[in-house]
Amino acid sequence: MFVIPTATALVQYIRDFTGSTNDAEIRQCIFLGELSMRNVELPALRSDPYDPQYIGVVDSEGGIPIPGDMNKPILFFKQGQQYLTTATASGTLGQTTILLSTTPNQTITIGMLVTGTGIAAGATVVSSGGGQAGDTVTLSLANTGTVSGTIVFQTAPQTQGNQSQTGPWIVYDRIGDRDIITQGMIAQLYLQPVNVPAVIRGKFSEVGQKYKFLPYAAEGDLINLYYYKAWPLLFAPIDDILISATGTVGAVTGSGTTGSPWVSTITNMVTTDGITVGDEIIATAGTGSFGTGGTVTVASIVSSTSITINKVGGTIPTAGNVTNIKLTNLTTQTNPVLQTWPEGYVYSTLREYYIKRHNEVDAATYDAKFRAAMDTVEDQNNLGKWSGGHTRLTSVWQPRQYRQYNIK
């Protein structure tokens, strides 16, 4: 299947298709096209709600900060008694016990995962010893160092064969911020009684920069966040990437001009993985340097620990040791949308290109193609293959009520 692997390749495709030679204009059209795709819902953009990085931790005010990469919520849920709590503690190297200095906000239970300074990886609670300040907690593994500071206790992650036996199990429906605040006034009436073996329909909404929940969530509760993620725009600047912590600048030749750049060989690098010819690099000066100003680019890759560089402009590089060799002036070259839905980029870019060129006929043609591609995505969503069977903000699912459990 034909794919467009990078942003630069997309520009070249549009150049070849339209006959344009103006890369800057094409990039502007790509950006305008992206603005019309910001809310597209593709499988590649979905979070994994069981991945720890997508499990929110409730704060002391009962909320979870809205994730920075959030685009649109799909489903939030709470898998029974899942939470983390913290306490300060101390302990000795080689011992399997720690002494609590403070009382945690929630109960320490057997089997909880324990992390912190001096705690062995994978250590769990064998005995909580009461779980209050001054109590001794016994762990499954010996301490790897002196235990100090804040220690985190977290309930074991849920797996198919290890489900929480203690409720409540809650699936949260999305409602408006006005409703969450209003209904929060009677939050004490939720979950009465508790631990009934049924899945409860809770509610959530954005209030300020946080998600709020009904029934109220306690500090440290873990809530699985399933949502569509935002995606980076093509050609957006990204942070410098460290390639090698060390390097040695060799003898320098040339004059620093475009026709005769300064040339040098960099040796003693940790690795050259991730570098390609033409990449722009920088380094921190030591006994040697890349000089000041100008542009340093990779001319060739000599080996796994050595490259040659060209420099144009600025001051001449100096032979000697340098540190922190990084790729710089990088831009986003791909994203999940380009990887999995290139037709969206092609059609929207061509639409914007012909709009800019005042070619209404061709602009309308590619706008129709773009809308048809978007309709296909939305149709799949509405069929329930990707987002749950409907486009409502609230769930139509109802939990089954088992007759052997009577609620009064």
C-alpha positions in Angstrom: 0.0 0.0 0.0 1.3 3.5 -0.9 2.1 5.6 2.1 3.5 9.1 2.7 6.0 8.5 5.4 7.0 12.0 6.4 6.0 15.7 6.2 8.8 16.4 3.7 7.5 13.5 1.5 4.0 15.0 1.7 5.3 18.3 0.4 7.1 16.5 -2.4 3.9 14.6 -3.3 1.9 17.9 -3.5 4.7 19.5 -5.6 4.6 16.6 -8.0 0.8 16.5 -8.2 0.3 20.2 -8.7 3.5 21.3 -10.4 4.2 23.9 -7.7 7.7 24.8 -6.7 6.8 26.8 -3.7 7.4 24.7 -0.6 6.5 27.5 1.8 3.1 27.8 0.2 2.5 24.1 0.4 3.4 24.0 4.1 0.9 26.8 4.7 -1.8 24.7 2.9 -0.9 21.7 5.0 -1.4 23.7 8.2 -4.8 25.0 7.0 -5.8 21.5 6.2 -4.7 20.3 9.6 -7.0 22.8 11.3 -10.0 21.0 9.7 -8.8 17.7 11.0 -8.2 18.5 14.7 -11.3 16.5 15.9 -10.8 13.4 13.7 -11.4 10.2 15.7 -9.0 7.5 14.5 -8.0 4.2 16.2 -4.4 5.3 16.3 -5.3 8.3 18.4 -7.0 6.3 21.2 -5.3 6.0 24.6 -4.9 2.6 26.3 -6.9 3.0 29.5 -5.0 0.1 31.2 -1.6 1.7 30.6 -0.4 3.3 33.8 0.3 6.6 32.0 -3.5 6.9 31.3 -4.7 6.1 34.8 -5.6 9.3 36.6 -4.9 9.8 40.3 -7.6 11.8 42.2 -6.3 14.8 44.1 -7.3 16.1 47.5 -10.1 18.2 45.9 -11.7 15.1 44.2 -10.5 16.0 40.7 -8.0 14.8 38.1 -6.1 17.3 36.0 -7.2 17.2 32.3 -4.4 15.4 30.4 -2.4 17.7 28.2 -2.9 15.4 25.2 -6.7 15.1 25.7 -8.8 15.7 22.6 -12.1 14.0 23.4 -13.1 11.7 26.2 -14.5 8.3 25.2 -15.0 6.5 28.5 -13.8 6.8 32.1 -14.2 4.0 34.6 -13.1 2.9 38.1 -12.2 -0.8 38.6 -13.4 -1.3 42.2 -11.1 -0.4 45.1 -8.1 0.9 43.1 -6.1 3.7 44.6 -2.7 4.8 45.7 -1.8 6.5 49.0 1.5 7.9 50.4 3.2 8.2 53.7 6.7 9.2 54.8 8.7 6.3 56.1 12.2 5.1 57.0 14.0 1.8 56.7 17.4 0.1 56.7 19.3 -1.5 53.8 18.7 -5.3 53.7 15.7 -5.3 56.0 12.2 -6.2 54.9 10.4 -3.7 57.1 9.8 0.1 57.0 8.6 2.4 59.8 5.8 4.8 59.0 6.4 8.4 60.1 3.0 9.7 59.0 -0.5 8.1 58.5 -1.6 7.6 54.9 -4.9 9.1 53.7 -6.2 5.6 52.6 -5.8 2.2 54.1 -2.6 0.2 53.4 -3.6 -3.4 52.4 -1.8 -6.6 51.8 -0.5 -7.0 48.3 -0.1 -3.3 47.6 2.8 -2.3 45.3 5.4 -0.2 47.2 7.8 2.3 45.6 10.1 5.0 46.9 13.7 5.7 47.8 15.4 2.5 49.0 12.4 0.2 48.2 13.1 -2.8 46.0 11.5 -2.9 42.6 8.4 -5.1 42.8 8.1 -5.0 46.6 4.6 -5.6 48.0 3.0 -5.3 51.4 3.1 -8.5 53.4 1.7 -7.0 56.6 0.5 -3.4 57.2 1.1 -3.6 60.9 -1.9 -1.3 61.5 -0.9 1.2 58.8 -0.7 4.2 61.1 2.1 6.6 62.0 4.6 4.6 64.2 3.6 1.2 62.8 6.0 -1.1 61.0 5.1 -2.4 57.5 6.5 -5.7 56.3 7.5 -6.0 52.6 8.0 -9.0 50.3 11.5 -7.9 49.3 14.5 -6.5 51.2 15.3 -2.8 51.0 17.9 -2.0 48.4 19.1 1.1 50.2 18.2 3.4 53.1 14.5 4.1 52.9 13.5 7.7 53.3 11.1 10.4 52.1 7.6 9.7 50.6 6.7 6.1 50.0 3.9 5.3 47.6 1.5 2.3 48.2 -0.7 1.3 45.2 -3.3 -1.4 44.8 -2.2 -4.1 42.4 -3.1 -3.4 38.8 -6.2 -5.1 37.5 -5.8 -8.1 35.1 -8.3 -10.4 33.5 -7.5 -13.0 36.2 -7.2 -10.5 39.1 -10.3 -8.4 39.3 -11.2 -6.3 42.4 -13.6 -8.1 44.7 -14.5 -4.8 46.4 -16.7 -2.2 44.8 -17.8 0.2 43.8 -17.2 -0.5 40.1 -18.1 2.7 38.2 -18.5 3.7 34.6 -18.7 7.5 34.2 -21.1 9.3 31.8 -20.1 12.7 30.6 -22.4 15.6 31.6 -22.1 19.4 31.6 -20.1 21.4 34.1 -23.3 23.1 35.4 -24.9 19.7 36.0 -21.8 18.3 37.8 -21.8 21.2 40.2 -25.6 21.1 40.8 -25.7 17.3 41.3 -22.6 17.5 43.5 -24.8 19.1 46.1 -26.5 15.7 46.7 -23.3 13.6 46.2 -23.8 12.0 49.7 -26.8 10.1 48.3 -24.7 8.1 45.8 -23.5 4.6 46.6 -26.0 3.8 49.2 -25.6 1.0 49.9 -22.0 0.2 48.8 -20.4 -2.9 47.4 -23.6 -4.1 45.7 -22.4 -6.4 42.9 -23.4 -4.3 40.0 -21.6 -1.7 37.8 -22.7 1.8 38.8 -23.2 4.6 36.3 -21.4 7.6 37.6 -20.9 11.0 36.0 -18.0 13.3 35.1 -17.4 16.7 33.7 -14.8 19.3 33.1 -14.7 22.0 35.8 -11.8 24.5 35.3 -8.8 22.5 34.3 -9.8 19.3 36.1 -12.3 16.5 35.7 -14.8 16.2 38.5 -16.7 13.0 39.4 -20.0 11.8 40.9 -20.0 9.9 43.1 -17.1 11.7 44.7 -13.7 10.1 44.3 -11.4 10.0 47.2 -7.8 11.3 47.1 -5.5 8.7 45.6 -8.3 6.8 43.7 -7.2 5.5 40.3 -9.5 6.2 37.4 -8.9 4.7 33.9 -9.0 7.4 31.2 -9.9 6.2 27.7 -9.9 9.1 25.3 -8.8 10.4 21.8 -5.4 12.0 22.0 -4.4 15.2 20.4 -1.7 14.9 17.7 1.2 17.1 16.8 1.0 19.3 13.6 3.5 18.6 10.9 6.6 20.8 10.8 5.9 21.9 14.4 9.3 22.4 16.2 10.3 19.7 18.7 13.0 19.6 21.4 16.6 18.8 20.6 17.5 15.1 20.8 20.6 13.9 22.6 22.7 11.6 20.4 26.0 11.3 22.3 27.2 12.5 25.7 30.8 12.8 24.5 32.8 13.5 21.4 36.1 14.8 20.2 36.5 17.5 17.5 39.5 16.7 15.2 41.6 19.1 13.0 39.6 21.7 11.1 40.1 22.6 7.5 38.2 24.9 5.1 37.1 28.5 5.3 33.6 28.5 6.6 31.9 29.5 3.3 29.1 27.7 1.4 31.6 26.7 -1.2 34.3 25.7 1.2 32.8 25.0 4.7 34.9 24.2 7.7 35.3 20.4 7.8 36.2 18.2 10.8 35.8 14.7 12.1 34.0 14.0 15.4 35.3 10.8 17.1 34.8 9.1 20.5 31.0 9.4 20.3 28.9 7.0 22.4 26.8 6.2 19.2 25.7 7.7 15.9 22.3 6.0 15.9 19.6 8.4 14.9 21.8 10.6 12.9 21.4 11.1 9.1 23.4 13.1 6.6 22.3 16.7 6.5 21.1 16.8 10.1 21.9 20.0 12.0 23.7 19.4 15.3 25.0 21.4 18.3 27.3 20.5 21.2 28.4 21.9 24.6 31.9 23.3 24.5 34.7 21.7 26.5 38.4 21.8 25.5 37.0 21.9 22.0 33.9 23.5 20.5 31.7 23.9 17.4 32.5 27.6 17.5 29.8 30.2 17.8 27.1 31.1 15.3 26.7 29.5 11.9 25.3 26.1 11.1 26.9 22.7 11.7 25.6 19.8 9.6 26.4 16.1 9.4 28.4 15.5 6.2 28.9 11.7 6.6 28.7 8.9 9.1 32.1 7.3 9.3 31.3 4.6 11.9 29.2 3.8 14.9 31.3 6.3 16.9 32.4 8.9 14.4 31.0 11.4 11.9 32.3 14.3 9.7 30.7 17.7 9.9 30.5 20.8 7.8 30.1 24.3 9.2 29.1 27.4 7.4 29.2 30.9 9.0 30.1 32.0 12.5 33.5 31.2 14.0 35.8 28.3 13.3 35.3 25.1 15.4 38.1 24.3 17.9 39.7 20.9 18.2 39.2 19.1 21.5 36.5 17.4 23.6 32.8 18.4 23.5 29.8 17.0 25.3 26.0 16.7 24.7 26.0 16.3 21.0 22.4 16.9 19.9 20.2 17.1 16.8 18.7 20.6 16.7 16.2 22.7 14.7 14.0 19.6 14.4 10.4 19.6 13.2 7.6 17.0 13.5 7.9 14.8 10.4 5.0 12.4 11.1 2.0 11.7 13.4 -0.7 9.1 13.8 -3.0 10.8 11.3 -0.5 10.9 8.5 0.5 7.3 9.3 -3.0 5.9 9.3 -5.2 8.3 7.3 -3.0 10.0 4.6 -6.0 10.7 2.5 -7.1 13.3 5.0 -3.8 15.2 4.6 -3.8 14.9 0.8 -7.4 16.0 0.2 -7.4 18.8 2.7 -4.0 20.2 1.5 -5.1 20.1 -2.2 -8.4 21.8 -1.2 -6.5 24.6 0.6 -4.0 24.9 -2.3 -6.7 25.4 -4.9 -8.6 27.7 -2.7 -5.4 29.8 -2.4 -5.0 29.7 -6.2 -8.7 30.7 -6.7 -9.5 27.5 -8.5 -13.0 27.0 -7.2 -13.7 23.9 -9.3 -10.7 21.9 -8.1 -11.1 23.2 -4.6 -14.7 21.9 -4.5 -13.6 18.5 -5.9 -11.0 17.9 -3.2 -13.3 19.3 -0.5 -15.9 16.7 -1.5 -13.2 14.0 -1.4 -12.1 15.2 2.1 -15.7 15.2 3.4 -16.3 11.7 2.0 -13.2 10.5 3.8 -14.3 12.1 7.0 -17.8 10.6 6.6 -16.2 7.1 6.4 -14.4 7.6 9.7 -17.6 8.9 11.3 -19.6 6.1 9.9 -17.3 3.6 11.5 -17.5 5.4 14.8 -21.3 5.4 14.7 -21.3 1.7 13.9 -19.6 1.1 17.2 -16.4 -0.3 15.7 -14.2 2.4 17.3 -16.0 4.5 19.9 -18.8 2.5 21.5 -21.9 2.4 19.2 -23.2 6.0 19.4 -22.3 9.6 19.4 -24.2 10.8 22.5 -22.3 12.4 25.3 -23.9 10.0 27.8 -24.1 6.2 27.8 -27.1 4.2 26.6 -25.8 1.1 28.4 -27.6 -0.1 31.4 -26.2 -2.6 34.0 -27.9 -5.9 34.4 -29.7 -6.3 37.6 -29.4 -9.8 39.2 -32.4 -11.0 41.1 -30.4 -12.7 43.8 -29.2 -9.3 45.0 -31.9 -7.2 46.5 -31.4 -3.5 47.1 -33.7 -1.7 49.5 
